[in-house]
Amino acid sequence: MEISIEGIISFMGQEEQAALSIIDMIDESMIDVANRKTFSELYQITEKNIKIFERLNQELSESERSIQITTVELDDFKTPLPKKKSDNYDTILLFLSKAIDSFIQLANIVNRSAKDAILKETMQVLIKEKERIKVRIDKIYDKNVLGI
């Protein structure tokens, strides 16, 4: 299946909306005070990314819009959502971690495929930002769920 960079960017914006839904499922009582900052920052980053993807979709050049990528099945990157707000903390953290992994993979695909320097730079910044948050989410999971 072929998909355009424009299609991937639209999908990534939708997936960021799904990530916000996952973050919203985390009850304040589940998070210790030390980790609240991480989730607050993740929420802010995700909201900002949604706006970035909206802007990118509007400002993408015609030549960038038409770039087709054949190795991408978007369903492979679809963020599964927890079934309900009452899902436990470890389940929600796993869903969140999967969403971040998918984001990073798709951003890398766009980065490798794009010709526009600004689009490439934007993807690189977003990747670094998500990687930094992913390390923190994984540490929270290791400490609170695995007891490491």
C-alpha positions as a Markdown table, in Angstrom:
| # | Residue | x | y | z |
|---|---|---|---|---|
| 1 | Met | 0.0 | 0.0 | 0.0 |
| 2 | Glu | 1.2 | 3.5 | -0.8 |
| 3 | Ile | 0.6 | 6.5 | 1.4 |
| 4 | Ser | 1.6 | 10.1 | 1.1 |
| 5 | Ile | 3.6 | 12.0 | 3.6 |
| 6 | Glu | 0.5 | 14.2 | 3.9 |
| 7 | Gly | -1.5 | 11.1 | 4.9 |
| 8 | Ile | 1.1 | 10.1 | 7.4 |
| 9 | Ile | 1.2 | 13.5 | 9.0 |
| 10 | Ser | -2.6 | 13.6 | 9.2 |
| 11 | Phe | -2.5 | 10.1 | 10.8 |
| 12 | Met | 0.1 | 11.2 | 13.3 |
| 13 | Gly | -2.0 | 14.2 | 14.4 |
| 14 | Gln | -5.0 | 11.8 | 15.0 |
| 15 | Glu | -2.7 | 9.5 | 16.9 |
| 16 | Glu | -1.6 | 12.3 | 19.1 |
| 17 | Gln | -5.3 | 12.9 | 19.9 |
| 18 | Ala | -5.5 | 9.2 | 20.9 |
| 19 | Ala | -2.4 | 9.7 | 23.1 |
| 20 | Leu | -4.2 | 12.6 | 24.9 |
| 21 | Ser | -7.1 | 10.2 | 25.5 |
| 22 | Ile | -4.8 | 7.7 | 27.1 |
| 23 | Ile | -3.1 | 10.4 | 29.3 |
| 24 | Asp | -6.6 | 11.6 | 30.4 |
| 25 | Met | -7.3 | 8.0 | 31.6 |
| 26 | Ile | -4.6 | 8.3 | 34.2 |
| 27 | Asp | -6.2 | 9.2 | 37.5 |
| 28 | Glu | -4.4 | 11.7 | 39.6 |
| 29 | Ser | -4.5 | 9.2 | 42.5 |
| 30 | Met | -2.5 | 6.7 | 40.4 |
| 31 | Ile | 0.5 | 9.0 | 40.0 |
| 32 | Asp | 2.9 | 9.8 | 42.8 |
| 33 | Val | 3.9 | 13.5 | 43.1 |
| 34 | Ala | 7.3 | 12.9 | 41.6 |
| 35 | Asn | 5.8 | 11.7 | 38.3 |
| 36 | Arg | 3.1 | 14.2 | 37.9 |
| 37 | Lys | 5.5 | 16.6 | 36.2 |
| 38 | Thr | 6.3 | 13.9 | 33.5 |
| 39 | Phe | 2.7 | 13.4 | 32.7 |
| 40 | Ser | 1.9 | 17.1 | 32.7 |
| 41 | Glu | 4.9 | 17.7 | 30.3 |
| 42 | Leu | 3.8 | 14.8 | 28.1 |
| 43 | Tyr | 0.3 | 16.2 | 27.9 |
| 44 | Gln | 1.6 | 19.6 | 26.9 |
| 45 | Ile | 4.0 | 18.2 | 24.3 |
| 46 | Thr | 1.2 | 16.1 | 22.8 |
| 47 | Glu | -1.1 | 19.1 | 22.6 |
| 48 | Lys | 1.7 | 21.1 | 21.0 |
| 49 | Asn | 2.3 | 18.3 | 18.5 |
| 50 | Ile | -1.3 | 18.3 | 17.4 |
| 51 | Lys | -1.0 | 21.9 | 16.5 |
| 52 | Ile | 2.3 | 21.3 | 14.7 |
| 53 | Phe | 0.7 | 18.5 | 12.6 |
| 54 | Glu | -2.2 | 20.8 | 11.7 |
| 55 | Arg | 0.3 | 23.5 | 10.6 |
| 56 | Leu | 2.4 | 21.1 | 8.7 |
| 57 | Asn | -0.6 | 19.8 | 6.8 |
| 58 | Gln | -1.5 | 23.4 | 5.8 |
| 59 | Glu | 2.0 | 24.4 | 4.9 |
| 60 | Leu | 3.3 | 21.2 | 3.2 |
| 61 | Ser | 4.5 | 22.0 | -0.3 |
| 62 | Glu | 2.8 | 20.3 | -3.2 |
| 63 | Ser | 6.0 | 18.3 | -4.0 |
| 64 | Glu | 6.1 | 17.0 | -0.3 |
| 65 | Arg | 2.4 | 16.2 | -0.3 |
| 66 | Ser | 2.9 | 13.9 | -3.3 |
| 67 | Ile | 5.8 | 11.9 | -2.0 |
| 68 | Gln | 4.5 | 8.3 | -1.7 |
| 69 | Ile | 5.8 | 5.8 | 0.8 |
| 70 | Thr | 5.1 | 2.2 | -0.1 |
| 71 | Thr | 6.4 | 0.4 | 3.1 |
| 72 | Val | 3.9 | 1.8 | 5.5 |
| 73 | Glu | 0.7 | 0.2 | 6.8 |
| 74 | Leu | -0.9 | 2.8 | 9.0 |
| 75 | Asp | -2.9 | 0.1 | 10.9 |
| 76 | Asp | 0.4 | -1.2 | 12.2 |
| 77 | Phe | 0.9 | 2.1 | 14.0 |
| 78 | Lys | -2.6 | 2.6 | 15.3 |
| 79 | Thr | -2.6 | 3.3 | 19.0 |
| 80 | Pro | -4.8 | 0.9 | 20.9 |
| 81 | Leu | -6.8 | 2.6 | 23.5 |
| 82 | Pro | -7.5 | 1.2 | 27.0 |
| 83 | Lys | -11.1 | 0.1 | 27.2 |
| 84 | Lys | -12.0 | 2.2 | 30.1 |
| 85 | Lys | -10.8 | 4.8 | 32.6 |
| 86 | Ser | -10.7 | 2.2 | 35.3 |
| 87 | Asp | -7.9 | 0.2 | 33.5 |
| 88 | Asn | -5.0 | -0.1 | 35.9 |
| 89 | Tyr | -2.0 | 2.1 | 35.8 |
| 90 | Asp | 0.4 | -0.5 | 34.3 |
| 91 | Thr | -2.0 | -1.2 | 31.4 |
| 92 | Ile | -2.3 | 2.5 | 30.7 |
| 93 | Leu | 1.5 | 3.0 | 30.9 |
| 94 | Leu | 1.9 | 0.2 | 28.3 |
| 95 | Phe | -0.6 | 1.7 | 25.9 |
| 96 | Leu | 1.1 | 5.1 | 26.3 |
| 97 | Ser | 4.5 | 3.5 | 25.7 |
| 98 | Lys | 3.2 | 1.8 | 22.5 |
| 99 | Ala | 1.8 | 5.1 | 21.3 |
| 100 | Ile | 5.2 | 6.8 | 21.8 |
| 101 | Asp | 7.0 | 4.0 | 20.0 |
| 102 | Ser | 4.6 | 4.3 | 17.0 |
| 103 | Phe | 5.0 | 8.0 | 16.9 |
| 104 | Ile | 8.8 | 7.7 | 16.8 |
| 105 | Gln | 8.7 | 5.1 | 14.1 |
| 106 | Leu | 6.4 | 7.2 | 11.9 |
| 107 | Ala | 8.3 | 10.4 | 12.5 |
| 108 | Asn | 11.5 | 8.5 | 11.4 |
| 109 | Ile | 9.8 | 7.3 | 8.2 |
| 110 | Val | 8.7 | 10.9 | 7.4 |
| 111 | Asn | 12.2 | 12.2 | 8.2 |
| 112 | Arg | 13.8 | 9.7 | 5.9 |
| 113 | Ser | 11.3 | 10.3 | 3.1 |
| 114 | Ala | 10.9 | 14.0 | 3.2 |
| 115 | Lys | 12.9 | 16.3 | 0.9 |
| 116 | Asp | 12.1 | 19.6 | 2.7 |
| 117 | Ala | 14.7 | 20.6 | 5.2 |
| 118 | Ile | 12.2 | 22.2 | 7.6 |
| 119 | Leu | 10.0 | 19.2 | 7.6 |
| 120 | Lys | 13.0 | 16.9 | 8.3 |
| 121 | Glu | 14.2 | 19.2 | 11.1 |
| 122 | Thr | 10.7 | 19.3 | 12.6 |
| 123 | Met | 10.6 | 15.5 | 12.6 |
| 124 | Gln | 14.0 | 15.3 | 14.2 |
| 125 | Val | 13.0 | 17.6 | 17.0 |
| 126 | Leu | 9.8 | 15.7 | 17.6 |
| 127 | Ile | 11.6 | 12.4 | 17.7 |
| 128 | Lys | 14.1 | 13.6 | 20.3 |
| 129 | Glu | 11.4 | 15.1 | 22.4 |
| 130 | Lys | 9.4 | 11.8 | 22.4 |
| 131 | Glu | 12.5 | 9.7 | 23.0 |
| 132 | Arg | 13.3 | 11.8 | 26.1 |
| 133 | Ile | 9.7 | 11.3 | 27.4 |
| 134 | Lys | 9.8 | 7.6 | 26.5 |
| 135 | Val | 12.8 | 7.1 | 28.8 |
| 136 | Arg | 10.9 | 8.7 | 31.6 |
| 137 | Ile | 7.7 | 6.7 | 31.0 |
| 138 | Asp | 9.8 | 3.5 | 30.9 |
| 139 | Lys | 11.5 | 4.4 | 34.2 |
| 140 | Ile | 8.1 | 5.1 | 35.8 |
| 141 | Tyr | 6.8 | 1.7 | 34.6 |
| 142 | Asp | 10.0 | -0.1 | 35.8 |
| 143 | Lys | 9.7 | 1.5 | 39.2 |
| 144 | Asn | 6.0 | 1.4 | 39.8 |
| 145 | Val | 5.0 | -1.8 | 38.0 |
| 146 | Leu | 8.0 | -4.0 | 37.9 |
| 147 | Gly | 9.5 | -2.7 | 41.2 |
| 148 | Ile | 13.0 | -2.2 | 39.6 |
